[in-house]
Amino acid sequence: MIKQGKRVHQYETSRLRKEGTIIYVSMTLSPVFDIHGKLTAISVIARDITKRKEAEEALANIETARKKEIHHRIKNNLQVISSLLDLQSEKFKNREDIKDSEVLEAFRESQDRVISMALIHEELYKGGGLETLNFSPYIEELAENLFLTYRLGNTDISLNMDLEENLFFDMDTAVLLGMIVNELVSNSLKHAFIGRDKGKIRIKLRREENGEYIKSIEESKNEDCESTGFTLTVSDNGIGIPENLDIEDLSTLGFQLVASLADQLDGEFKLKRNNGTEFTMRFTVTEEKMNKHQLQHYNN
């Protein structure tokens, strides 16, 4: 750049002292020309910024520790809520008039929803990134937790997961998707295999095959706002939904929450009931809600 006659202003780099220690410096370099316009020298001003760099690193470490502690506390608080729900349900188990009612089922469903959120904060606490969540490992842990919760006697239920790796979503998106998966998988475990000795549940989450960014009408107004599309599918090969049941009556199916969550994601939600049940949701995630390194990977 100097040879081209350009000035380099406050370029930060590291240098080695004579005694062997590394220091950080901020350098400003300017070309010096003679009367004929020929480059004859370079003027260099170098400033030791090691202490500033050390202070910035210390502040960054403090901020990271603070965020980890926040996620840890939220996770613990959610686990306390889950435990309280469990204790409350125990209170009703010994009452004959409530023993086999929907009350206990409601408690368990509420516990599952709380746990699905607690797992997100646990993953954020364990992971290096505290703003975005690597979603696939989280879904694996969530599904395994549900399988442990809903042990169906001698019924052999297998789980197949087809999850794209390194999908990073922000916490708001992750919570909504996690709760949708929680509702759909638990519903399959509870209802899809009644009277059967085996079955299969599949969870699939992939980026749109065309790999192109999808822009909504609102987003297209801002050329800097790009988004990419995803498809989430949760299916089973169970007994399926009876043909005489109106799939528009979501209260009957118990999917009012799923519909609401999908709406919050601006997702397109569909149901198929051939050879079991298949729920598919297409949604988009904007650049602000995705890991920047992941977006760069998609661009490449």
Residue frames relative to the residue before (quaternion, step in Angstrom):
aa qw qx qy qz dx dy dz
M 1.0000 0.0000 0.0000 0.0000 0.00 0.00 0.00
I 0.6436 0.5190 -0.3230 0.4605 3.58 1.00 -0.82
K 0.6455 0.5305 -0.3161 0.4493 3.58 0.99 -0.85
Q 0.6686 0.4726 -0.2851 0.4984 3.54 1.22 -0.51
G 0.5742 -0.6269 0.3595 0.3847 3.55 1.32 0.14
K 0.5169 0.6457 -0.4126 0.3816 3.56 1.26 0.25
R 0.3925 -0.6995 0.5502 0.2322 3.55 -1.27 0.46
V 0.2292 -0.7585 0.5973 0.1241 3.57 -0.96 0.88
H 0.1223 -0.8356 0.5353 0.0158 3.56 -0.47 1.24
Q 0.8644 -0.0969 0.0295 0.4924 3.58 -0.80 1.12
Y 0.1604 0.7749 -0.5811 0.1899 3.54 0.63 1.17
E 0.2230 -0.8025 0.5436 0.1035 3.58 -0.66 1.15
T 0.1432 0.7690 -0.6074 0.1382 3.53 -0.90 1.01
S 0.4404 -0.6645 0.5197 0.3073 3.57 -1.28 -0.09
R 0.1219 -0.7856 0.6050 0.0442 3.53 -1.19 0.64
L 0.3948 -0.7113 0.5377 0.2215 3.54 -1.24 0.53
R 0.3474 -0.7321 0.5488 0.2051 3.58 -0.77 1.05
K 0.6708 -0.5050 0.3578 0.4086 3.55 -1.25 0.34
E 0.6955 0.4666 -0.2802 0.4691 3.58 1.06 -0.74
G 0.6484 -0.5771 0.3037 0.3928 3.59 1.27 0.10
T 0.5710 0.5920 -0.3949 0.4093 3.61 1.21 -0.02
I 0.4117 -0.6953 0.5396 0.2364 3.53 -1.21 0.67
I 0.0287 -0.7823 0.6220 0.0199 3.58 -0.95 0.84
Y 0.3735 -0.6843 0.5736 0.2514 3.55 -1.29 0.43
V 0.0577 -0.8086 0.5855 0.0009 3.57 -0.92 0.92
S 0.2561 -0.7060 0.6352 0.1804 3.51 -1.30 0.51
M 0.0907 -0.8361 0.5410 -0.0050 3.57 -0.55 1.19
T 0.1018 -0.7457 0.6553 0.0639 3.52 -1.11 0.81
L 0.0554 -0.8161 0.5747 -0.0246 3.56 -0.63 1.17
S 0.0476 -0.8004 0.5975 -0.0117 3.56 -0.93 0.95
P 0.4298 -0.6966 0.5039 0.2761 3.62 -0.95 0.79
V 0.1921 -0.7529 0.6187 0.1159 3.57 -1.14 0.70
F 0.1217 -0.8170 0.5631 0.0237 3.59 -0.66 1.14
D 0.4277 -0.6590 0.5423 0.2979 3.54 -1.20 0.48
I 0.7448 -0.4213 0.2675 0.4431 3.56 -1.28 0.01
H 0.6709 0.4802 -0.2938 0.4826 3.58 1.26 -0.35
G 0.5598 -0.6312 0.3744 0.3848 3.58 1.29 0.09
K 0.4881 0.6541 -0.4358 0.3794 3.56 1.23 0.32
L 0.4673 -0.6711 0.4987 0.2874 3.56 -0.98 0.85
T 0.0563 -0.8353 0.5468 -0.0108 3.57 -0.56 1.14
A 0.8106 0.0155 0.0173 0.5851 3.60 1.14 -0.49
I 0.2799 -0.7213 0.6035 0.1928 3.52 -1.35 0.20
S 0.2619 -0.7528 0.5869 0.1424 3.55 -0.82 1.03
V 0.0587 -0.8196 0.5693 -0.0250 3.56 -0.67 1.14
I 0.0409 -0.7450 0.6653 0.0275 3.53 -1.02 0.93
A 0.0365 -0.8087 0.5865 -0.0268 3.59 -0.55 1.19
R 0.0935 -0.8075 0.5824 0.0103 3.55 -0.83 1.04
D 0.4020 -0.7109 0.5256 0.2382 3.59 -0.84 0.98
I 0.0231 -0.8141 0.5794 -0.0316 3.59 -0.59 1.20
T 0.2388 0.8156 -0.4998 0.1674 3.58 1.22 0.45
K 0.6788 0.4898 -0.3066 0.4533 3.60 0.82 -0.93
R 0.6318 0.5226 -0.3368 0.4630 3.59 1.03 -0.73
K 0.6500 0.5146 -0.3071 0.4673 3.57 0.99 -0.87
E 0.6479 0.5121 -0.3138 0.4685 3.57 0.98 -0.85
A 0.6488 0.5096 -0.3140 0.4698 3.58 1.02 -0.80
E 0.6427 0.5172 -0.3200 0.4659 3.60 0.99 -0.82
E 0.6557 0.5051 -0.3089 0.4684 3.57 0.98 -0.85
A 0.6427 0.5203 -0.3234 0.4600 3.58 1.00 -0.82
L 0.6537 0.5051 -0.3088 0.4714 3.59 0.99 -0.84
A 0.6396 0.5205 -0.3243 0.4634 3.57 1.02 -0.81
N 0.6496 0.5104 -0.3168 0.4661 3.59 0.99 -0.79
I 0.6326 0.5254 -0.3258 0.4665 3.58 1.04 -0.78
E 0.6604 0.5068 -0.3022 0.4645 3.58 0.97 -0.89
T 0.6370 0.5210 -0.3227 0.4677 3.58 1.02 -0.81
A 0.6586 0.5055 -0.3016 0.4689 3.57 0.94 -0.92
R 0.6368 0.5331 -0.3252 0.4522 3.59 1.04 -0.81
K 0.6761 0.4874 -0.2967 0.4662 3.58 0.90 -0.89
K 0.6307 0.5257 -0.3326 0.4639 3.58 1.01 -0.79
E 0.6531 0.5108 -0.3138 0.4627 3.57 0.98 -0.84
I 0.6227 0.5368 -0.3402 0.4565 3.60 1.03 -0.76
H 0.6708 0.4872 -0.2983 0.4728 3.59 0.87 -0.95
H 0.6365 0.5376 -0.3240 0.4482 3.57 1.03 -0.82
R 0.6833 0.4833 -0.2872 0.4659 3.57 0.93 -0.89
I 0.6330 0.5182 -0.3381 0.4653 3.58 0.98 -0.79
K 0.6363 0.5289 -0.3240 0.4587 3.57 0.95 -0.90
N 0.6718 0.4974 -0.2995 0.4599 3.59 0.88 -0.92
N 0.6508 0.5145 -0.3194 0.4580 3.59 0.99 -0.81
L 0.6528 0.5009 -0.3135 0.4740 3.58 1.01 -0.79
Q 0.6370 0.5157 -0.3288 0.4692 3.58 1.05 -0.68
V 0.6037 0.5343 -0.3505 0.4766 3.58 1.12 -0.64
I 0.6384 0.5184 -0.3248 0.4672 3.60 0.97 -0.85
S 0.6423 0.5229 -0.3157 0.4631 3.58 0.98 -0.86
S 0.6583 0.5064 -0.3025 0.4678 3.57 0.98 -0.83
L 0.6351 0.5237 -0.3263 0.4647 3.57 1.04 -0.78
L 0.6331 0.5163 -0.3276 0.4747 3.59 1.03 -0.77
D 0.6395 0.5258 -0.3214 0.4596 3.56 1.03 -0.79
L 0.6577 0.5023 -0.3060 0.4706 3.57 0.96 -0.87
Q 0.6509 0.5214 -0.3140 0.4538 3.56 0.99 -0.83
S 0.6546 0.5081 -0.3179 0.4608 3.59 1.00 -0.79
E 0.5965 0.5670 -0.3559 0.4428 3.58 1.11 -0.67
K 0.6035 0.5846 -0.3433 0.4197 3.55 1.11 -0.72
F 0.7319 0.4332 -0.2340 0.4710 3.58 1.08 -0.76
K 0.5268 0.6794 -0.4044 0.3119 3.57 1.17 -0.47
N 0.7151 0.4616 -0.2551 0.4588 3.57 1.05 -0.70
R 0.5897 0.5559 -0.3768 0.4486 3.57 1.26 0.03
E 0.4452 -0.7445 0.4330 0.2452 3.56 -0.49 1.20
D 0.6802 0.5102 -0.3021 0.4310 3.57 1.02 -0.78
I 0.7404 0.3681 -0.2098 0.5218 3.59 1.25 -0.38
K 0.4386 0.7594 -0.4220 0.2299 3.54 1.24 -0.49
D 0.8106 0.2353 -0.1071 0.5254 3.58 0.81 -0.97
S 0.4599 0.7049 -0.4379 0.3159 3.56 1.20 0.31
E 0.6725 -0.4942 0.3694 0.4087 3.55 -1.33 -0.05
V 0.4623 0.7024 -0.4416 0.3129 3.60 1.24 -0.19
L 0.6842 0.4774 -0.2884 0.4699 3.56 0.84 -1.00
E 0.6292 0.5334 -0.3325 0.4572 3.57 1.03 -0.76
A 0.6368 0.5322 -0.3224 0.4554 3.56 1.04 -0.77
F 0.6263 0.5290 -0.3312 0.4671 3.57 1.05 -0.77
R 0.6787 0.4922 -0.2997 0.4553 3.57 0.88 -0.92
E 0.6366 0.5199 -0.3310 0.4635 3.58 0.99 -0.78
S 0.6458 0.5117 -0.3202 0.4676 3.58 1.00 -0.80
Q 0.6174 0.5386 -0.3361 0.4646 3.58 1.04 -0.74
D 0.6487 0.5273 -0.3175 0.4476 3.58 0.92 -0.90
R 0.6667 0.5050 -0.3056 0.4551 3.57 0.95 -0.86
V 0.6461 0.5061 -0.3161 0.4760 3.57 1.00 -0.78
I 0.6597 0.5117 -0.3074 0.4565 3.57 0.94 -0.89
S 0.6236 0.5505 -0.3484 0.4320 3.59 1.00 -0.77
M 0.6678 0.4683 -0.2940 0.4983 3.59 1.11 -0.67
A 0.6254 0.5429 -0.3382 0.4469 3.59 1.03 -0.76
L 0.6292 0.5475 -0.3339 0.4391 3.58 1.03 -0.78
I 0.6060 0.5556 -0.3559 0.4444 3.59 1.07 -0.68
H 0.6882 0.4640 -0.2846 0.4797 3.57 0.86 -0.92
E 0.6102 0.5386 -0.3532 0.4613 3.59 1.11 -0.59
E 0.6618 0.4963 -0.3031 0.4731 3.58 0.97 -0.86
L 0.6494 0.5058 -0.3162 0.4717 3.59 1.00 -0.78
Y 0.6376 0.5254 -0.3165 0.4661 3.57 1.09 -0.74
K 0.7057 0.4587 -0.2633 0.4715 3.59 0.95 -0.88
G 0.6977 0.4955 -0.2744 0.4387 3.57 1.03 -0.80
G 0.6124 -0.5662 0.4149 0.3636 3.52 -1.33 0.29
G 0.7182 0.4081 -0.2499 0.5052 3.58 1.03 -0.74
L 0.2000 -0.8173 0.5344 0.0802 3.56 -0.68 1.10
E 0.6489 0.4997 -0.3234 0.4739 3.58 1.25 0.00
T 0.7886 0.1821 -0.0909 0.5803 3.59 1.08 -0.70
L 0.3250 -0.7566 0.5485 0.1456 3.54 -1.20 0.68
N 0.3824 -0.6686 0.5861 0.2514 3.55 -1.03 0.88
F 0.3031 -0.8549 0.3940 0.1485 3.51 0.01 1.39
S 0.6313 0.5809 -0.3510 0.3753 3.62 0.91 -0.78
P 0.6692 0.4696 -0.3246 0.4758 3.67 0.81 -0.81
Y 0.6174 0.5486 -0.3437 0.4470 3.57 1.08 -0.69
I 0.6578 0.5037 -0.3070 0.4684 3.60 0.93 -0.91
E 0.6211 0.5426 -0.3427 0.4499 3.59 1.00 -0.76
E 0.6851 0.4739 -0.2841 0.4747 3.57 0.90 -0.93
L 0.6295 0.5375 -0.3283 0.4551 3.58 1.01 -0.81
A 0.6774 0.4921 -0.2944 0.4609 3.59 0.86 -0.95
E 0.6495 0.5115 -0.3198 0.4628 3.58 0.94 -0.83
N 0.6332 0.5291 -0.3263 0.4611 3.58 1.06 -0.76
L 0.6511 0.5081 -0.3119 0.4696 3.59 1.02 -0.81
F 0.6384 0.5235 -0.3324 0.4560 3.60 0.99 -0.76
L 0.6434 0.5017 -0.3220 0.4802 3.57 1.09 -0.67
T 0.6492 0.5330 -0.3115 0.4444 3.57 1.07 -0.76
Y 0.7893 0.2704 -0.1237 0.5372 3.57 0.90 -0.98
R 0.0328 0.7859 -0.6126 0.0772 3.56 0.35 1.21
L 0.1900 -0.8359 0.5119 0.0567 3.56 -0.52 1.20
G 0.6988 -0.4781 0.2821 0.4510 3.58 0.69 1.08
N 0.8063 -0.2367 0.2016 0.5032 3.56 -0.77 -1.07
T 0.4462 0.6968 -0.4589 0.3237 3.58 1.24 0.04
D 0.2671 -0.7709 0.5645 0.1255 3.55 -0.82 1.07
I 0.0135 0.8058 -0.5882 0.0678 3.57 -0.32 1.29
S 0.1593 -0.7882 0.5894 0.0771 3.58 -0.74 1.05
L 0.2666 -0.7580 0.5804 0.1323 3.53 -1.21 0.61
N 0.0670 -0.7833 0.6180 0.0098 3.54 -0.84 1.05
M 0.0484 -0.8162 0.5757 -0.0061 3.57 -0.73 1.07
D 0.0650 -0.7663 0.6392 -0.0029 3.52 -0.88 1.05
L 0.1504 0.8220 -0.5191 0.1795 3.53 0.23 1.33
E 0.4229 -0.6899 0.5254 0.2631 3.55 -0.84 0.97
E 0.4357 -0.7176 0.4848 0.2455 3.56 -0.91 0.92
N 0.8506 0.1969 -0.1508 0.4636 3.50 -1.35 0.49
L 0.3251 0.6879 -0.5650 0.3191 3.52 0.75 1.15
F 0.0663 -0.8214 0.5664 -0.0073 3.57 -0.38 1.24
F 0.0173 -0.7871 0.6160 -0.0267 3.54 -0.75 1.14
D 0.5142 -0.6033 0.4880 0.3653 3.55 -1.17 0.45
M 0.7114 -0.5043 0.2852 0.3979 3.55 -1.24 0.44
D 0.6241 0.5484 -0.3513 0.4317 3.61 0.98 -0.77
T 0.6767 0.4730 -0.2861 0.4863 3.58 0.92 -0.92
A 0.6552 0.5329 -0.3127 0.4347 3.58 0.94 -0.92
V 0.6388 0.5286 -0.3308 0.4506 3.60 0.97 -0.81
L 0.6712 0.4986 -0.2997 0.4593 3.59 0.89 -0.93
L 0.6796 0.4787 -0.2897 0.4744 3.59 0.89 -0.93
G 0.6434 0.5361 -0.3219 0.4417 3.57 0.98 -0.85
M 0.6772 0.4824 -0.2972 0.4694 3.57 0.94 -0.82
I 0.6060 0.5373 -0.3562 0.4661 3.60 1.10 -0.65
V 0.6597 0.4903 -0.3032 0.4822 3.60 0.89 -0.93
N 0.6243 0.5494 -0.3332 0.4444 3.57 0.99 -0.84
E 0.6885 0.4850 -0.2839 0.4584 3.59 0.86 -0.97
L 0.7070 0.4793 -0.2780 0.4395 3.58 0.83 -0.97
V 0.6783 0.4798 -0.3003 0.4686 3.60 0.91 -0.87
S 0.6639 0.4923 -0.3163 0.4657 3.59 0.90 -0.86
N 0.6230 0.5362 -0.3429 0.4548 3.60 1.05 -0.69
S 0.6417 0.5063 -0.3200 0.4791 3.59 1.00 -0.80
L 0.6636 0.5131 -0.3095 0.4477 3.57 0.90 -0.89
K 0.7056 0.4724 -0.2671 0.4556 3.58 1.03 -0.78
H 0.8484 0.2524 -0.0689 0.4602 3.58 0.85 -0.95
A 0.6471 0.6025 -0.3294 0.3314 3.61 1.03 -0.68
F 0.8034 0.3211 -0.1399 0.4815 3.60 1.03 -0.65
I 0.2377 0.7799 -0.5357 0.2197 3.56 1.12 0.64
G 0.8264 0.1713 -0.1573 0.5128 3.57 -0.77 1.06
R 0.6485 0.4839 -0.3254 0.4893 3.60 1.26 0.19
D 0.3975 -0.7340 0.5018 0.2268 3.55 -1.15 0.61
K 0.7938 0.1106 -0.0958 0.5903 3.60 1.24 -0.06
G 0.0744 0.7963 -0.5978 0.0558 3.53 -1.25 0.37
K 0.2642 -0.7572 0.5793 0.1455 3.54 -1.33 0.15
I 0.1154 -0.7551 0.6432 0.0538 3.54 -1.10 0.87
R 0.0986 -0.8063 0.5827 0.0245 3.55 -0.93 0.93
I 0.1057 -0.7624 0.6365 0.0496 3.54 -1.04 0.89
K 0.0096 0.8027 -0.5943 0.0492 3.56 -0.74 1.07
L 0.0439 0.7751 -0.6280 0.0548 3.55 -0.91 0.97
R 0.1160 0.8048 -0.5650 0.1404 3.55 -0.46 1.23
R 0.5034 -0.5855 0.5350 0.3428 3.49 -1.32 0.40
E 0.6289 -0.5379 0.3870 0.4067 3.59 -1.11 0.59
E 0.5591 -0.6725 0.3818 0.2990 3.55 -0.85 1.05
N 0.6592 0.5216 -0.3304 0.4293 3.60 0.99 -0.71
G 0.3586 -0.7872 0.4469 0.2281 3.57 1.32 -0.24
E 0.5470 0.6281 -0.3973 0.3851 3.56 1.25 0.12
Y 0.5275 -0.6131 0.4792 0.3410 3.52 -1.17 0.52
I 0.2523 -0.7531 0.5928 0.1334 3.54 -1.10 0.77
K 0.1059 -0.8035 0.5847 0.0362 3.56 -0.79 1.00
S 0.3331 -0.7192 0.5731 0.2084 3.53 -0.89 0.92
I 0.6927 -0.4558 0.3355 0.4472 3.56 -1.27 0.19
E 0.6725 0.4937 -0.3023 0.4610 3.55 0.94 -0.92
E 0.6856 0.4950 -0.2932 0.4460 3.58 0.92 -0.91
S 0.6247 0.5720 -0.3487 0.4011 3.57 1.03 -0.73
K 0.5508 0.6012 -0.3947 0.4237 3.56 1.25 -0.33
N 0.7442 0.2804 -0.1733 0.5810 3.55 1.20 -0.54
E 0.3245 -0.7935 0.4809 0.1837 3.57 -0.24 1.26
D 0.6341 0.5401 -0.3362 0.4395 3.60 1.18 -0.41
C 0.6528 0.5043 -0.3088 0.4734 3.60 1.26 -0.24
E 0.0547 0.8105 -0.5755 0.0944 3.57 -0.27 1.28
S 0.0724 -0.7957 0.6001 0.0402 3.55 -1.16 0.55
T 0.2514 -0.7539 0.5868 0.1549 3.52 -1.24 0.44
G 0.4246 -0.7416 0.4739 0.2124 3.55 -1.06 0.76
F 0.1173 -0.7773 0.6164 0.0466 3.53 -1.19 0.69
T 0.1917 -0.7497 0.6191 0.1338 3.53 -1.30 0.44
L 0.1134 -0.7685 0.6288 0.0325 3.54 -0.86 1.09
T 0.0012 0.7975 -0.6022 0.0362 3.57 -0.79 1.05
V 0.0190 -0.7545 0.6560 -0.0012 3.56 -0.96 0.97
S 0.0799 0.8189 -0.5569 0.1134 3.58 -0.53 1.18
D 0.0888 -0.7650 0.6328 0.0800 3.54 -1.33 0.32
N 0.3834 -0.7062 0.5439 0.2416 3.57 -1.28 0.36
G 0.2859 0.7996 -0.4747 0.2316 3.53 1.14 0.78
I 0.8010 -0.3245 0.2284 0.4481 3.51 -1.32 -0.41
G 0.4311 -0.7327 0.4378 0.2925 3.57 1.26 -0.25
I 0.5412 -0.5928 0.4859 0.3459 3.53 -1.35 0.07
P 0.5183 -0.6604 0.4383 0.3210 3.62 -0.76 0.97
E 0.5617 -0.6360 0.4206 0.3211 3.55 -1.04 0.84
N 0.6888 0.4862 -0.2905 0.4525 3.59 1.09 -0.66
L 0.5689 0.5739 -0.3931 0.4387 3.59 1.28 0.10
D 0.3972 -0.7343 0.5045 0.2201 3.55 -0.73 1.09
I 0.3204 -0.7789 0.5057 0.1869 3.57 -0.44 1.19
E 0.5714 0.5736 -0.3922 0.4367 3.57 1.24 -0.24
D 0.6254 0.5172 -0.3369 0.4772 3.57 1.24 -0.42
L 0.1293 -0.8532 0.5022 0.0558 3.54 0.38 1.27
S 0.5756 0.5795 -0.3933 0.4221 3.58 1.12 -0.46
T 0.6209 0.5332 -0.3415 0.4621 3.57 1.10 -0.67
L 0.7152 0.4365 -0.2505 0.4851 3.56 0.97 -0.82
G 0.4367 -0.7047 0.4566 0.3228 3.57 1.19 -0.34
F 0.5658 0.6253 -0.3708 0.3890 3.59 1.18 0.44
Q 0.2299 0.7753 -0.5500 0.2086 3.57 1.06 0.63
L 0.6560 0.5150 -0.3102 0.4564 3.57 0.97 -0.88
V 0.6392 0.5288 -0.3261 0.4532 3.58 0.97 -0.86
A 0.6549 0.5116 -0.3094 0.4622 3.58 0.92 -0.90
S 0.6588 0.5096 -0.3041 0.4623 3.57 0.99 -0.83
L 0.6603 0.5037 -0.3019 0.4681 3.58 0.98 -0.87
A 0.6413 0.5167 -0.3191 0.4689 3.57 1.00 -0.85
D 0.6329 0.5369 -0.3240 0.4542 3.56 1.03 -0.77
Q 0.6437 0.5240 -0.3181 0.4582 3.58 1.04 -0.78
L 0.6894 0.4381 -0.2672 0.5113 3.58 1.19 -0.56
D 0.3802 -0.7155 0.4735 0.3455 3.57 1.35 -0.08
G 0.3393 0.7781 -0.4602 0.2603 3.54 1.11 0.75
E 0.3720 -0.6862 0.5800 0.2330 3.54 -1.28 0.55
F 0.1218 -0.8476 0.5163 -0.0132 3.54 -0.33 1.32
K 0.0261 0.8125 -0.5795 0.0579 3.61 -0.74 1.07
L 0.1991 -0.7704 0.5976 0.0985 3.55 -1.24 0.60
K 0.0634 -0.7579 0.6481 0.0391 3.55 -1.07 0.85
R 0.1096 -0.8160 0.5656 0.0475 3.58 -1.03 0.69
N 0.3662 0.6916 -0.5252 0.3342 3.54 0.84 1.03
N 0.8345 -0.0234 -0.0289 0.5497 3.60 -0.74 1.09
G 0.7918 -0.1061 0.0469 0.5996 3.54 0.95 0.90
T 0.5068 -0.6191 0.4922 0.3429 3.54 -1.17 -0.60
E 0.0255 -0.7929 0.6087 -0.0122 3.55 -0.98 0.88
F 0.0987 -0.7762 0.6222 0.0230 3.54 -0.79 1.11
T 0.0343 -0.8053 0.5913 -0.0264 3.56 -0.78 1.07
M 0.0206 -0.7871 0.6165 -0.0028 3.55 -0.94 0.90
R 0.1547 -0.7546 0.6325 0.0806 3.52 -0.93 1.00
F 0.0865 0.7919 -0.5970 0.0949 3.55 -0.89 0.93
T 0.2990 -0.7353 0.5773 0.1915 3.54 -1.28 0.32
V 0.1937 -0.7566 0.6157 0.1045 3.52 -1.23 0.61
T 0.3822 -0.7424 0.5075 0.2125 3.57 -0.76 1.05
E 0.7062 -0.4838 0.3233 0.4035 3.52 -1.31 0.42
E 0.6489 0.5352 -0.3293 0.4291 3.58 0.97 -0.80
K 0.7199 0.4421 -0.2445 0.4760 3.58 1.16 -0.58
M 0.6770 0.4540 -0.2913 0.5008 3.58 1.28 0.10
N 0.6008 -0.5441 0.4495 0.3755 3.50 -1.30 0.43
K 0.4769 -0.7025 0.4435 0.2868 3.60 -0.70 1.03
H 0.6242 0.5312 -0.3460 0.4565 3.60 1.04 -0.70
Q 0.6341 0.5259 -0.3287 0.4618 3.56 1.07 -0.74
L 0.6423 0.5151 -0.3272 0.4638 3.59 0.95 -0.81
Q 0.6323 0.5243 -0.3300 0.4652 3.57 1.02 -0.77
H 0.6189 0.5408 -0.3226 0.4695 3.55 1.11 -0.81
Y 0.6553 0.5034 -0.3119 0.4689 3.59 0.95 -0.85
N 0.6349 0.5376 -0.3301 0.4460 3.57 0.99 -0.83
N 0.6563 0.5128 -0.3034 0.4629 3.55 0.99 -0.90
